[in-house]
Amino acid sequence: MFKTVLGRFKVIGYLEGLSFLLLLLVAMPLKYAAGMDMAVTIVGGAHGALFVLYILAAWHAFIALKWNLKKLLWALVASVLPAGTFVFESYLKKEIQAGRAYATPEEADRG
């Protein structure tokens, strides 16, 4: 899974999306309903690191897989929407199956 640009992007996107949902649906309610500030500190820090990794992975995919600017912008928008990374990953899967996107840099070079 980590051997390809797209594989890394998908895993990081999944983890980033999961951390965002945990922050919104678990850590923030714990902070405001139960006074557990540490939940947001821990989950928020992890989410922040994963967010930065997601942006870097999207940029790497943009360069290596020759994404157009529109696809990169959609990936960036997806990163700030709850569950957006899951929706974007589904879109990428459909693009690959339809033959409109490349799974590996080698395929992009041949195309």
Residue pairs with C-beta under 8 A, 6 or more apart in sequence:
1 7
1 8
1 10
1 11
2 8
2 11
4 103
4 104
4 105
5 57
5 60
5 61
5 64
5 65
5 104
5 105
6 61
6 65
6 92
6 96
6 102
6 103
6 104
8 57
8 60
9 57
9 58
9 60
9 61
10 89
10 92
12 50
12 53
12 54
12 57
13 54
13 57
13 78
13 85
13 86
13 88
13 89
14 85
14 86
14 89
15 50
16 47
16 50
16 51
16 53
16 54
16 79
16 85
17 83
17 84
17 85
17 86
19 43
19 46
19 47
19 50
20 47
20 51
20 82
20 83
20 85
21 82
21 83
22 43
22 47
23 40
23 43
23 44
23 47
24 82
26 39
26 43
27 39
27 40
27 42
27 43
27 44
28 39
28 40
30 36
30 39
30 40
31 37
31 39
31 40
51 79
54 79
54 85
55 76
55 79
58 72
58 75
58 76
58 79
59 72
61 67
61 72
61 75
62 69
62 71
62 72
62 75
64 105
64 108
65 101
65 102
65 105
65 108
66 102
66 108
67 75
71 101
74 88
74 91
75 88
77 84
78 84
78 85
78 87
78 88
79 85
81 87
92 101
95 101
96 102
96 103
102 108
102 111
